[in-house]
Amino acid sequence: MIQTLVSLLISTLAALAAAYILPGVALSGFVPALIVAIILGILNALLFPILLVVTIPLNIITLGLFTFVIMGFLVWITSLIVPGFHVNNFWWCMLYGAIFAIINFVIREVF
């Protein structure tokens, strides 16, 4: 239980940090960031594996770079669902997804 809450807090901080770094992304506060972390977690658990399997040929051709497109798609879906979270265009979605994943990884490794 505590590990889940800590993981959620880390993802929320990563969402806030990524939005702070990128000028094309707007996040209006802690509660929307918490909702973004929850929605992205759910989408990553449910949709990401399916999309990854479906796009295996594209991932092979692009040497795995198509994964950034999938991450951007999930961020775009999240921006449509969460009020207070706005991303200017799909390029910002892909960059936000990559930076969110990197920050999340770094914070988890430090703690």
Backbone as CSV, one residue per row, in Angstrom:
resi,resn,N_x,N_y,N_z,CA_x,CA_y,CA_z,C_x,C_y,C_z
1,MET,0.825,-1.199,0.000,0.000,0.000,0.000,0.868,1.262,0.000
2,ILE,1.838,1.304,0.910,2.700,2.483,0.987,3.548,2.596,-0.270
3,GLN,4.011,1.459,-0.800,4.814,1.480,-2.019,4.005,2.025,-3.192
4,THR,2.734,1.695,-3.255,1.865,2.200,-4.315,1.683,3.705,-4.193
5,LEU,1.498,4.191,-2.979,1.344,5.636,-2.774,2.629,6.387,-3.108
6,VAL,3.765,5.819,-2.734,5.049,6.443,-3.058,5.246,6.456,-4.572
7,SER,4.907,5.368,-5.229,5.017,5.297,-6.687,4.122,6.340,-7.349
8,LEU,2.917,6.509,-6.837,1.988,7.501,-7.378,2.518,8.913,-7.145
9,LEU,3.087,9.161,-5.989,3.664,10.469,-5.698,4.848,10.754,-6.612
10,ILE,5.691,9.765,-6.850,6.831,9.927,-7.757,6.351,10.245,-9.171
11,SER,5.335,9.530,-9.638,4.797,9.795,-10.977,4.173,11.187,-11.050
12,THR,3.530,11.615,-9.974,2.948,12.959,-9.942,4.036,14.019,-10.023
13,LEU,5.111,13.831,-9.264,6.228,14.775,-9.318,6.881,14.782,-10.698
14,ALA,6.968,13.610,-11.327,7.519,13.534,-12.682,6.624,14.270,-13.673
15,ALA,5.310,14.149,-13.510,4.371,14.853,-14.389,4.526,16.362,-14.232
16,LEU,4.647,16.827,-12.984,4.828,18.260,-12.737,6.163,18.755,-13.299
17,ALA,7.219,17.989,-13.084,8.541,18.401,-13.552,8.604,18.456,-15.075
18,ALA,8.046,17.449,-15.735,8.060,17.431,-17.200,7.258,18.597,-17.772
19,ALA,6.129,18.903,-17.146,5.316,20.033,-17.614,6.033,21.357,-17.358
20,TYR,6.788,21.440,-16.280,7.538,22.656,-15.969,8.666,22.875,-16.976
21,ILE,9.300,21.800,-17.400,10.434,21.883,-18.318,9.986,22.273,-19.731
22,LEU,8.849,21.754,-20.172,8.415,21.934,-21.562,7.454,23.112,-21.703
23,PRO,7.768,24.075,-22.572,6.872,25.223,-22.742,5.577,24.894,-23.481
24,GLY,5.518,23.790,-24.196,4.317,23.421,-24.940,3.330,22.595,-24.146
25,VAL,3.597,22.447,-22.851,2.734,21.641,-21.988,2.302,22.488,-20.802
26,ALA,1.004,22.475,-20.507,0.473,23.231,-19.373,-0.224,22.273,-18.408
27,LEU,0.160,22.369,-17.163,-0.439,21.563,-16.104,-0.789,22.525,-14.984
28,SER,-2.070,22.582,-14.607,-2.540,23.665,-13.751,-2.339,23.452,-12.256
29,GLY,-1.790,22.339,-11.828,-1.558,22.178,-10.399,-1.296,20.740,-10.005
30,PHE,-1.284,20.522,-8.680,-0.951,19.202,-8.153,-2.049,18.178,-8.436
31,VAL,-3.305,18.564,-8.260,-4.405,17.603,-8.464,-4.483,17.139,-9.921
32,PRO,-4.420,18.044,-10.911,-4.369,17.554,-12.298,-3.145,16.676,-12.563
33,ALA,-2.009,17.004,-11.935,-0.811,16.174,-12.111,-1.024,14.788,-11.529
34,LEU,-1.712,14.717,-10.393,-2.039,13.428,-9.786,-2.953,12.619,-10.704
35,ILE,-3.930,13.286,-11.294,-4.851,12.607,-12.215,-4.105,12.164,-13.477
36,VAL,-3.191,13.007,-13.973,-2.368,12.636,-15.135,-1.555,11.391,-14.820
37,ALA,-0.949,11.355,-13.632,-0.150,10.191,-13.242,-1.007,8.930,-13.179
38,ILE,-2.204,9.050,-12.653,-3.102,7.889,-12.553,-3.528,7.424,-13.941
39,ILE,-3.981,8.367,-14.772,-4.463,8.010,-16.116,-3.328,7.433,-16.969
40,LEU,-2.147,8.073,-16.924,-1.017,7.533,-17.689,-0.616,6.151,-17.192
41,GLY,-0.696,5.943,-15.896,-0.394,4.619,-15.346,-1.365,3.568,-15.849
42,ILE,-2.642,3.911,-15.867,-3.660,2.977,-16.353,-3.471,2.706,-17.850
43,LEU,-3.262,3.773,-18.626,-3.073,3.594,-20.065,-1.804,2.805,-20.372
44,ASN,-0.728,3.067,-19.606,0.507,2.308,-19.812,0.334,0.846,-19.452
45,ALA,-0.501,0.558,-18.479,-0.718,-0.837,-18.091,-1.638,-1.563,-19.067
46,LEU,-2.630,-0.866,-19.615,-3.630,-1.523,-20.457,-3.350,-1.405,-21.959
47,LEU,-3.106,-0.188,-22.432,-2.987,0.033,-23.878,-1.571,-0.137,-24.426
48,PHE,-0.564,0.273,-23.659,0.805,0.261,-24.163,1.251,-1.114,-24.657
49,PRO,1.038,-2.194,-23.886,1.471,-3.508,-24.400,0.750,-3.915,-25.678
50,ILE,-0.529,-3.597,-25.771,-1.299,-3.945,-26.974,-0.764,-3.179,-28.179
51,LEU,-0.573,-1.865,-28.011,-0.066,-1.042,-29.108,1.353,-1.451,-29.500
52,LEU,2.144,-1.848,-28.529,3.511,-2.279,-28.821,3.521,-3.545,-29.678
53,VAL,2.641,-4.488,-29.356,2.571,-5.733,-30.129,2.040,-5.468,-31.538
54,VAL,1.028,-4.604,-31.638,0.437,-4.314,-32.940,1.436,-3.606,-33.858
55,THR,2.321,-2.803,-33.279,3.253,-2.023,-34.095,4.660,-2.621,-34.131
56,ILE,4.781,-3.903,-33.889,6.102,-4.551,-33.913,6.838,-4.302,-35.245
57,PRO,6.185,-4.436,-36.401,6.932,-4.174,-37.648,7.485,-2.746,-37.724
58,LEU,6.681,-1.756,-37.304,7.164,-0.371,-37.319,8.297,-0.165,-36.322
59,ASN,8.201,-0.811,-35.181,9.266,-0.702,-34.189,10.558,-1.329,-34.691
60,ILE,10.439,-2.414,-35.404,11.642,-3.058,-35.958,12.267,-2.168,-37.029
61,ILE,11.442,-1.631,-37.915,11.953,-0.777,-38.990,12.604,0.485,-38.430
62,THR,12.002,1.066,-37.384,12.524,2.317,-36.826,13.495,2.080,-35.668
63,LEU,13.873,0.826,-35.446,14.799,0.464,-34.377,14.286,0.898,-32.994
64,GLY,12.986,0.790,-32.806,12.376,1.081,-31.512,11.922,2.509,-31.325
65,LEU,12.213,3.382,-32.279,11.835,4.785,-32.121,10.328,5.016,-32.213
66,PHE,9.609,4.081,-32.814,8.162,4.233,-32.897,7.518,4.163,-31.509
67,THR,8.245,3.658,-30.535,7.748,3.623,-29.161,7.460,5.031,-28.660
68,PHE,8.247,6.022,-29.107,7.984,7.409,-28.726,6.647,7.886,-29.260
69,VAL,6.278,7.429,-30.436,4.971,7.780,-31.007,3.855,7.177,-30.159
70,ILE,4.035,5.947,-29.726,3.035,5.300,-28.865,2.918,6.054,-27.548
71,MET,4.043,6.419,-26.954,4.001,7.187,-25.705,3.315,8.535,-25.922
72,GLY,3.606,9.182,-27.031,2.952,10.451,-27.350,1.454,10.291,-27.521
73,PHE,1.042,9.197,-28.140,-0.385,8.916,-28.305,-1.074,8.763,-26.947
74,LEU,-0.427,8.087,-26.017,-0.998,7.907,-24.688,-1.075,9.233,-23.936
75,VAL,-0.070,10.080,-24.108,-0.110,11.415,-23.488,-1.226,12.240,-24.113
76,TRP,-1.397,12.137,-25.425,-2.472,12.871,-26.102,-3.838,12.437,-25.583
77,ILE,-4.052,11.135,-25.432,-5.315,10.638,-24.875,-5.518,11.191,-23.467
78,THR,-4.453,11.192,-22.677,-4.542,11.721,-21.325,-4.906,13.199,-21.329
79,SER,-4.346,13.963,-22.253,-4.665,15.397,-22.322,-6.119,15.637,-22.713
80,LEU,-6.715,14.697,-23.428,-8.134,14.823,-23.764,-9.029,14.505,-22.568
81,ILE,-8.555,13.663,-21.668,-9.349,13.213,-20.533,-9.241,14.160,-19.342
82,VAL,-8.044,14.659,-19.062,-7.785,15.391,-17.817,-7.945,16.899,-18.032
83,PRO,-8.897,17.501,-17.306,-8.980,18.966,-17.357,-7.796,19.565,-16.577
84,GLY,-7.254,20.641,-17.092,-6.097,21.256,-16.461,-4.776,20.751,-17.007
85,PHE,-4.832,19.851,-17.989,-3.632,19.331,-18.643,-3.779,19.570,-20.133
86,HIS,-2.924,20.433,-20.674,-3.020,20.784,-22.084,-1.652,20.633,-22.745
87,VAL,-1.646,19.999,-23.909,-0.427,19.844,-24.703,-0.696,20.473,-26.063
88,ASN,0.221,21.345,-26.515,-0.007,22.120,-27.743,-0.157,21.279,-29.001
89,ASN,0.714,20.300,-29.206,0.606,19.467,-30.405,1.223,18.098,-30.129
90,PHE,1.199,17.245,-31.146,1.643,15.862,-30.938,3.138,15.761,-30.665
91,TRP,3.935,16.677,-31.222,5.377,16.654,-30.949,5.651,16.873,-29.469
92,TRP,4.904,17.810,-28.873,5.043,18.044,-27.432,4.574,16.820,-26.655
93,CYS,3.568,16.116,-27.161,3.106,14.883,-26.502,4.220,13.839,-26.465
94,MET,4.895,13.661,-27.586,5.976,12.675,-27.633,7.130,13.091,-26.719
95,LEU,7.480,14.361,-26.737,8.568,14.837,-25.892,8.193,14.753,-24.411
96,TYR,6.948,15.094,-24.089,6.481,14.997,-22.705,6.526,13.542,-22.228
97,GLY,6.093,12.627,-23.063,6.122,11.210,-22.695,7.531,10.721,-22.429
98,ALA,8.484,11.145,-23.269,9.874,10.735,-23.084,10.469,11.338,-21.823
99,ILE,10.254,12.630,-21.610,10.810,13.290,-20.427,10.144,12.772,-19.157
100,PHE,8.833,12.533,-19.212,8.121,11.961,-18.069,8.727,10.610,-17.694
101,ALA,8.991,9.774,-18.683,9.567,8.452,-18.423,10.981,8.565,-17.857
102,ILE,11.786,9.473,-18.390,13.151,9.644,-17.903,13.165,10.155,-16.468
103,ILE,12.368,11.185,-16.190,12.311,11.733,-14.829,11.801,10.681,-13.857
104,ASN,10.766,9.961,-14.258,10.207,8.902,-13.421,11.271,7.846,-13.112
105,PHE,12.036,7.460,-14.112,13.090,6.463,-13.928,14.169,6.971,-12.977
106,VAL,14.616,8.199,-13.184,15.677,8.766,-12.352,15.229,8.880,-10.892
107,ILE,14.023,9.380,-10.670,13.527,9.524,-9.296,13.405,8.160,-8.627
108,ARG,12.921,7.171,-9.351,12.793,5.827,-8.765,14.150,5.212,-8.433
109,GLU,15.153,5.489,-9.254,16.474,4.953,-8.985,17.143,5.643,-7.806
110,VAL,16.872,6.917,-7.615,17.458,7.644,-6.488,16.843,7.202,-5.178
111,PHE,15.536,7.001,-5.185,14.847,6.575,-3.952,14.660,5.101,-3.982
